[in-house]
Amino acid sequence: MKLVTSEIRGSYPPKRFLGALLSESSIVDLGAAQAASGKGPDSLPGDMLAFLEAGDAALASARSALEYARANPGAKAPDGRTLVWPRGELRLLPLIGGWFRIGPQYLMLAMLYCTLLPTMAAATPTGVLRLLDRFDLLSWQAAVTPGVRLILAGAAWLASARFEVFLLIWYITDLVGDLALWALAFRELRKRDLLRGLRPGLGRHARHLAGAWRFALMTNLTTSLSAAWGPMANLLVGALLGPIGAGQYRIAATVVEAANKPADMLSKAFYPEVVRMDFATKRPWKLMLRGAVLSGSMGLLIVLIVLVGGKPFIAAAFGKAFAPAGGLLALMVFGMLLTMIGFPLGPMSYAIDRPDGPLRARMVSTLVYLILIFPFTRLWQLTGAGLAFVVSMLIMNVLMLPPLITAYRRRAPPQPTHAA
């Protein structure tokens, strides 16, 4: 069942209702269908968020109303309302937002939230702190921002705050965390008297660095695809399985992201260390393997914890309605394990000047995910979405291996030493 928030074209004041797609060309007014069925009063919320908050009872009523409308498309509600509307007489609010289950009342809020993109997408302060070996500051910022968000969100929950309050908390903590990262980077540059060397410009700086544009372009494309992966996957699942499926998928994905944080921090610390090593020796390659074993061991421990307690944890933390996310989490955690084992592959590719490797792997894995998620969700619903995620993670890691294997085989052999 695909839900939409619709408005009757030309109505004034605007008449909106919570509907469901009956076919590619018609939409059912669920409230009118419920009233017409005689199974109860028109009690279905007309607001998407209110419908989600109503839980399983509202979902069961909506399905019953949809089936009644399917069997009686020409019926009318007791107050004369039409049950089935041609899509041409309705205006989806908004066109894309409705498809992704974003209600019209939240469209402006979503657009305002997008003003965070300039700070969220900026990698300069992170790069500066990594270059100056201030991983302690990166770790501090990465821990404090979600910690403050957790405290504020907990207080809002205890106060039974509205959805807009939670959105504001997310917005402020994201913005303050990103600005704090910039402030820390500038402070470190000023302490080392490096600010005078910063001059805006593109061409004149790149002329002194061979391959700089190619490296920057490929790494930024890879990072952009990686950053867009989570939100786009959640939107696709919402479009295919509805808002409840999207919520369950998002919960599982959030737990996976949190469990993957140690590998993220290792990845940030790995590149500056390995790039200083001589790749004609075995030292960087041994470091890569040791890092993969260490991260993989942590990943295996997380997998065991999730398999044992994942479903009870989600049911206790988010409610029984989201318990199916526990089964999805038990599947997606294997994708996280693959990511944790393969965390050194990206930094190693950059260190040997092969930024095309991670980009190609990310592009192919994203394409595979987009191809698989449609048939997989139709065949196995939420489990199919998790399976598409795991397969795409496996493909991404496998595709990053060939350039590294080639570079290892082509490394210069060690020079023999001779006694004087």
SULNOR-V507286 format. One record per residue. RES is the residue in three letters. PHI is phi as a letter, one per 40 degrees, with the letter a starting at -180 (NA if undefined). Layout:
# SULNOR-V507286
((RES/PHI) (RES/PHI))
This chain:
# SULNOR-V507286
((MET/NA) (LYS/b) (LEU/c) (VAL/a) (THR/b) (SER/b) (GLU/b) (ILE/c) (ARG/c) (GLY/g) (SER/c) (TYR/a) (PRO/c) (PRO/d) (LYS/b) (ARG/b) (PHE/a) (LEU/c) (GLY/b) (ALA/b) (LEU/c) (LEU/c) (SER/a) (GLU/c) (SER/b) (SER/a) (ILE/b) (VAL/c) (ASP/c) (LEU/c) (GLY/c) (ALA/c) (ALA/c) (GLN/c) (ALA/c) (ALA/c) (SER/c) (GLY/g) (LYS/c) (GLY/i) (PRO/c) (ASP/c) (SER/b) (LEU/c) (PRO/c) (GLY/c) (ASP/b) (MET/c) (LEU/c) (ALA/c) (PHE/c) (LEU/c) (GLU/c) (ALA/c) (GLY/g) (ASP/c) (ALA/c) (ALA/c) (LEU/c) (ALA/c) (SER/c) (ALA/c) (ARG/c) (SER/c) (ALA/c) (LEU/c) (GLU/c) (TYR/c) (ALA/c) (ARG/c) (ALA/c) (ASN/b) (PRO/c) (GLY/c) (ALA/c) (LYS/b) (ALA/c) (PRO/d) (ASP/c) (GLY/g) (ARG/c) (THR/c) (LEU/c) (VAL/b) (TRP/b) (PRO/c) (ARG/c) (GLY/c) (GLU/c) (LEU/b) (ARG/b) (LEU/c) (LEU/b) (PRO/c) (LEU/c) (ILE/c) (GLY/d) (GLY/c) (TRP/c) (PHE/c) (ARG/g) (ILE/c) (GLY/c) (PRO/c) (GLN/c) (TYR/b) (LEU/c) (MET/c) (LEU/c) (ALA/c) (MET/c) (LEU/c) (TYR/c) (CYS/c) (THR/c) (LEU/c) (LEU/d) (PRO/d) (THR/c) (MET/c) (ALA/c) (ALA/c) (ALA/b) (THR/d) (PRO/c) (THR/c) (GLY/c) (VAL/c) (LEU/c) (ARG/c) (LEU/c) (LEU/c) (ASP/g) (ARG/b) (PHE/c) (ASP/c) (LEU/c) (LEU/c) (SER/c) (TRP/c) (GLN/c) (ALA/c) (ALA/c) (VAL/c) (THR/d) (PRO/c) (GLY/c) (VAL/c) (ARG/c) (LEU/c) (ILE/c) (LEU/c) (ALA/c) (GLY/c) (ALA/c) (ALA/c) (TRP/c) (LEU/c) (ALA/c) (SER/f) (ALA/c) (ARG/c) (PHE/d) (GLU/c) (VAL/c) (PHE/c) (LEU/c) (LEU/c) (ILE/c) (TRP/c) (TYR/c) (ILE/c) (THR/c) (ASP/c) (LEU/c) (VAL/c) (GLY/c) (ASP/c) (LEU/c) (ALA/c) (LEU/c) (TRP/c) (ALA/c) (LEU/c) (ALA/c) (PHE/c) (ARG/c) (GLU/c) (LEU/c) (ARG/c) (LYS/c) (ARG/c) (ASP/f) (LEU/b) (LEU/c) (ARG/c) (GLY/c) (LEU/c) (ARG/b) (PRO/d) (GLY/i) (LEU/b) (GLY/c) (ARG/c) (HIS/c) (ALA/c) (ARG/c) (HIS/c) (LEU/b) (ALA/c) (GLY/g) (ALA/c) (TRP/c) (ARG/c) (PHE/c) (ALA/c) (LEU/c) (MET/c) (THR/c) (ASN/c) (LEU/c) (THR/c) (THR/c) (SER/c) (LEU/c) (SER/c) (ALA/c) (ALA/c) (TRP/d) (GLY/c) (PRO/c) (MET/c) (ALA/c) (ASN/c) (LEU/c) (LEU/c) (VAL/c) (GLY/c) (ALA/c) (LEU/c) (LEU/b) (GLY/g) (PRO/c) (ILE/c) (GLY/c) (ALA/c) (GLY/c) (GLN/c) (TYR/c) (ARG/c) (ILE/c) (ALA/c) (ALA/c) (THR/c) (VAL/c) (VAL/c) (GLU/c) (ALA/c) (ALA/c) (ASN/c) (LYS/d) (PRO/d) (ALA/c) (ASP/c) (MET/c) (LEU/c) (SER/c) (LYS/c) (ALA/c) (PHE/c) (TYR/c) (PRO/d) (GLU/c) (VAL/c) (VAL/c) (ARG/c) (MET/c) (ASP/c) (PHE/c) (ALA/c) (THR/b) (LYS/c) (ARG/d) (PRO/c) (TRP/c) (LYS/c) (LEU/c) (MET/c) (LEU/c) (ARG/c) (GLY/c) (ALA/c) (VAL/c) (LEU/c) (SER/c) (GLY/c) (SER/c) (MET/c) (GLY/c) (LEU/c) (LEU/c) (ILE/c) (VAL/d) (LEU/c) (ILE/c) (VAL/c) (LEU/c) (VAL/c) (GLY/b) (GLY/c) (LYS/c) (PRO/c) (PHE/c) (ILE/c) (ALA/c) (ALA/c) (ALA/c) (PHE/b) (GLY/h) (LYS/c) (ALA/c) (PHE/b) (ALA/d) (PRO/d) (ALA/c) (GLY/c) (GLY/c) (LEU/c) (LEU/c) (ALA/c) (LEU/c) (MET/c) (VAL/c) (PHE/c) (GLY/c) (MET/c) (LEU/c) (LEU/c) (THR/c) (MET/c) (ILE/c) (GLY/c) (PHE/c) (PRO/c) (LEU/c) (GLY/c) (PRO/d) (MET/c) (SER/c) (TYR/c) (ALA/c) (ILE/c) (ASP/g) (ARG/b) (PRO/c) (ASP/c) (GLY/c) (PRO/c) (LEU/c) (ARG/c) (ALA/c) (ARG/c) (MET/c) (VAL/c) (SER/c) (THR/c) (LEU/c) (VAL/c) (TYR/c) (LEU/c) (ILE/c) (LEU/c) (ILE/c) (PHE/c) (PRO/c) (PHE/c) (THR/c) (ARG/c) (LEU/c) (TRP/b) (GLN/f) (LEU/c) (THR/c) (GLY/c) (ALA/c) (GLY/c) (LEU/c) (ALA/c) (PHE/c) (VAL/c) (VAL/c) (SER/c) (MET/c) (LEU/c) (ILE/c) (MET/c) (ASN/c) (VAL/c) (LEU/c) (MET/c) (LEU/c) (PRO/d) (PRO/c) (LEU/c) (ILE/c) (THR/c) (ALA/c) (TYR/c) (ARG/c) (ARG/c) (ARG/c) (ALA/c) (PRO/c) (PRO/c) (GLN/c) (PRO/c) (THR/b) (HIS/b) (ALA/c) (ALA/c))
